[in-house]
Every structure is written in C-alpha cells, then in structure tokens.
Amino acid sequence: MRALVSVSDKRGVVEFATELSRLGWEIISTSGTLATLRNSGLKVTNISDVTGFPEICEGRVKTLHPKVHGGLLARRDKEEHMAQLAENGIETIDMVCVNLYPFEATIAKEGVTMEEAVENIDIGGPSMLRSAAKNYASVSVVCDPDDYAMVLEEIKANGNTKPETRLMLSAKAYTHTALYDSHIATYMRKAAGMDEKLFLSFDAVQSLRYGENPHQKAAFYRSGQKVGYSVAHARQLGGKELSYNNIQDANAALQIVREFSEPFAVGLKHMNPCGAGIGKDIAEAWQRAYEADKVSIYGGIVALNRPLTAEVAQMMKPIFLEIVMAPAFEPEALEVLSSKKNLRLLEVEMDGQKVSQKQYVGVTGGLLVQDADVECLEITDQMCVTERRPLAAEIEDMNFGWRIVKHVKSNAIVVVKDGRTVGVGAGQMNRVGSAEIALNQAKAAGVTEGLVLASDGFLPFDDTVELASKYGVVAIVQPGGSIRDEDAIKKANEKGIAMLFTGMRHFKH
C-alpha cells in the first residue's frame, strides 16, 4: 500500500505518516513535506524517484505525471486498466494526503501583490485530490488533518478504510477543491473588474428544530472568516439551544450594540428595540433600558457592550429573558444567571470595528446583495434647518436616537430623553402611525417634556411635526429630502421645534 503525502498544513502529518509507515505503508512525498518527514526519521520516497522526472519550474511541476495520476485513477476491478499500469511501469497509489497552498490566507494579508497571490494557486494538489476522489472505490483521499485519527483507526481495524468512509472523504475533497477554486475565481474576477458570478461559502453550525414556524425546516451556517458582533461566532455559555427566531433577534440586537462606545444596553423583541439606554456604567445603562419598557422586555433579548457584572446579573435574574449577550461574563454573574436553566448566555466578541460587510437577502429565485448599513453620521448643530437651534443636551439625545432609529423597522420613529428610549414606533404603513405609537408610549411613561424625536426617513408632510408638538417634542432629527421639506420646516418654526436634516436615511424593511 502506498500513500502520497504532500501538505501545506502540517498539523499532525508527522504522526500520521509515522503510523502509516508502522502499518506497512510506503510513504511518497514532495519538497517541504518530504524534508519534514525525513527530518523526523521516516523513510520517505521522493516523488521524483516515482515519476523519473525532476521537479521543475520552481516546483510548479512535480506531481502532474502519469505515474501519479495513473496510479490514482486506474480502476482495480478492470483488467485492462491494471494491464496498462503494468505495461507502463506504474504502481497503484492507495491514498492521497494533500491540502492546498494557503491562497485565502495569502490574499487576506495587507498589501499582497497579484504575483504573490498567483504563486499561491495550487495546481498539482487539486489535481491529485480530484483524481483520488474520483476513484474513491479504491483510494482514500485525506485533505483534513482532523480525519487522520479516524483513517488510522479504520486501517488498524480493517487493513484499509471502509467504502463508506472513502465516499465521505471523496465528498470532503471535492468540497475542499470547490471552495478553493471559488476563492481564486472571486479574487481574479475582482481584479479583472467582473461581477457576473457570486460564490458564497458558509459552514454548518447546527440543524435547528424548525424555522420561523414549526412547519418550516431550518439550519444555521456561519462564514469562515470570524467577525465581531456575530452571533454565528459567539460562544454559548449556558441555556437551551438557539432557535431560528432567537438567532434573528440576537443578530438584530448586536447590530444596535455596535453603534455605541459608551456603556450601553438594549432590550429587543421581534427584531425591534423595545428599550435602550446609556449610562455611566453598565448597571445604569441596563436599568435605564429596562425601565424604558418593562412590559415588552418580557421574553426578550438583551445585549450589553460591557462585561456583565454580578450586580447586573442580580438585576436581571427576576426578569424572564430569552438571551443575554455580552463581551464577557464575570464568574459571579455567570453563576447567578446559570441558575436559570433555559436562559441562553452568549459571549460575543465586540472589537469595536465597523467592518464593511455584504448583506444577503433571499427572494424567490434570486438573491439581493448590498453593503451592510454600517455608517451613521454624527449629529451636529450645522445640520439645523430651523430658526430654533438645538441645545447641547438635545444634540446628545439626537445622536442617541439617530443610532437607535436606524435599527427599527420602517416606518420608524423613536422618542428619547436623557440617553434612553421612551417610545418606539416600528413598521407602520405610515409615519404618523409610528409617531403616535412612540409618543403615546412616552406619555404613558409620564415623559411629556423636552423630548427628542428621530425618524429613519423624511417626513413627507407636516402632520408628524404637528403631532410631536402636542407631546412635548422640542427637537427632531430626520434625513430630509422630501419635496415638501419646507412644510415640515415651517411647522417646526411655528411650534418652536429645532429640526435637523442629516442627508442620510436608514430604512430597514
């Protein structure tokens, strides 16, 4: 039995090859892997001694040879194939252990050149993987170091891998080469200014009990590249398995959290914030977020941008929550909240960077792709379009409200005061309807003076301004851009309300 071993990722390869050799396998290898194995004391055959041809073109050509691919592809159950091998002095190869040049890691480096990228395009490796995978009936193809132990265990027990194992390994090899080629194609197409194809690659995290509703099947996948503020890459410290709706809500909460650098907490239901607040510390931020809407937070999702302390854990303990997320949990806090067996606790990396990402939305028969809405302008006095100028405290509240309304379903209206929400109106068919919901919440909470209102889209008429004035709103921030902006400005001047135009909208359908 012969195994051809040539790997870029050398994790465990010495131990794997050593055990194969002990089991009577001949090891064939190339270049760097050959040196690594020989330096460990293993007897290894150079690929050039198999092909009778030296490596050429700086190693670009070494395994592209009939004595390699004939040995891999020949069907052992066909006399004609085996006779042709014998006529040409070709021996069978029974295993390929190959993983590929690190193309993806190379292009991820800052300042990488096209020449460097091209030199990390593997040719011989994918060819060997595909040949071995095609002939899986007789050949084991191993591209993942995590499979070494399983392969060795089966060889020890049976003298070779099982047929069903070889089929599984074949599928993994084709997946490996397909992903590899997709990374290369994407890179080269971008360099050539082409965008006619889109390749996506995600790894399975878990099968879900069901989707949005019990009759819908669902699964959860994550990207290979780890990013911050990601529920897909979070570490679950306790509680039940996440559901489809949990994941959607958790993601929405994390996108709000990433807007804030000061201590901040948000409670969320059905992908809309129901309460949010900033504070001098995370305990104050949580208390203000909770008090913003004690009713809606029941069964909600909570996200904090500071480590969760024992103090905050004790404050949360009496409240029924589905998920609590934070960048870290103090041991005492973890002990307090872990007593609630069903409460899901997620430790989420929050690196503070707003990395530009693509957003994908499925439609029947297609896919919408856009840049994620990671920008959020700072609200300044220079944006004012009314006679009344905003006070410094009102500008602070407008900055707070603007970052929250960005994440509320359109038509969205958020009413805030002193760094916390007092009313949230989401997803209505007209903006006045959303304003009525938010303003009535504020009134019910007894907050009727000095309010700041934020709108995710322009105000097409002056009716929202008229309504806001009756509930104690003193400042409004909105994108502007309506053909009837002057009507809204005139009404604001009439009511003594400061109004600021950002020039940027944040629709969230």
WOPE-V183570 format. One record per backbone hydrogen bond with DSSP energy under -0.5 kcal/mol. NH is the residue of the N-H (numbers start at 1). CO is the residue of the C=O. If there is no record, write none. Layout:
# WOPE-V183570
nh	co
NH	CO
NH	CO
This chain:
# WOPE-V183570
nh	co
3	26
4	95
5	3
5	28
6	4
6	97
8	99
10	8
13	10
16	12
17	13
18	14
19	15
20	16
21	17
22	18
23	19
24	21
25	20
26	1
28	3
28	26
29	45
30	5
33	30
34	30
35	31
36	32
37	33
38	34
39	35
40	36
40	37
41	38
42	37
44	42
45	27
47	29
49	46
50	46
51	47
52	48
53	48
56	61
60	57
61	56
62	60
65	63
68	65
69	65
70	66
71	66
72	68
73	69
74	70
76	74
78	75
79	77
82	78
83	79
84	80
85	81
86	82
87	83
88	84
89	86
90	85
93	71
94	2
95	2
96	140
97	4
98	96
98	142
99	6
103	101
106	102
107	103
108	104
109	106
112	109
117	113
118	114
119	115
120	116
120	117
121	118
122	120
127	123
128	124
129	125
130	126
131	127
132	128
133	129
134	130
135	131
136	133
138	135
139	135
140	94
142	96
142	140
143	141
145	143
147	144
148	145
151	147
152	148
153	149
154	150
155	151
156	152
157	153
158	154
159	155
160	154
166	162
167	163
168	164
169	165
170	166
171	167
172	168
173	169
174	170
175	171
176	172
177	173
178	174
179	175
180	176
181	177
182	178
183	179
184	180
185	181
186	182
187	183
188	184
189	185
190	186
191	187
192	188
193	190
194	189
203	222
205	220
206	220
208	218
211	213
211	216
216	213
217	215
218	208
220	206
222	203
224	201
226	224
229	349
231	229
234	231
235	347
236	234
237	235
237	345
238	345
240	342
244	210
247	243
248	244
249	245
250	246
251	247
252	248
253	249
254	250
255	251
256	252
257	253
258	254
259	256
260	257
265	277
266	303
267	275
268	301
269	272
272	269
274	267
275	267
277	265
278	419
279	263
285	281
286	282
287	283
288	284
289	285
290	286
291	287
292	288
293	289
293	290
297	293
298	295
299	320
300	297
300	320
301	268
302	323
303	266
304	325
305	264
308	328
309	307
313	309
314	310
315	311
316	312
317	313
318	314
319	316
321	319
322	300
323	300
324	344
325	302
326	346
330	308
334	330
335	331
336	332
337	333
338	334
339	335
339	336
340	337
341	339
343	340
344	322
345	238
346	324
346	344
347	235
348	326
348	346
351	349
355	353
359	370
361	368
363	366
366	363
368	361
370	359
372	357
374	372
383	380
384	381
385	499
386	499
395	391
396	392
397	393
398	394
399	395
400	396
401	397
402	398
403	399
404	400
405	401
406	402
407	404
408	405
410	508
413	425
414	454
415	423
416	452
417	420
420	417
421	276
422	415
423	415
425	413
426	424
427	409
428	411
434	430
435	431
436	432
437	433
438	434
439	435
440	436
441	437
442	438
443	439
444	440
445	441
446	443
447	442
448	446
451	472
452	416
453	475
454	414
455	477
456	412
460	458
466	462
467	463
468	464
469	465
470	466
470	467
471	467
471	468
472	469
473	468
474	451
475	451
476	498
477	453
478	500
485	482
487	484
488	484
489	485
490	486
491	487
492	488
493	489
494	490
495	491
496	492
496	493
497	492
498	474
500	476
501	383
502	478
503	479
506	456
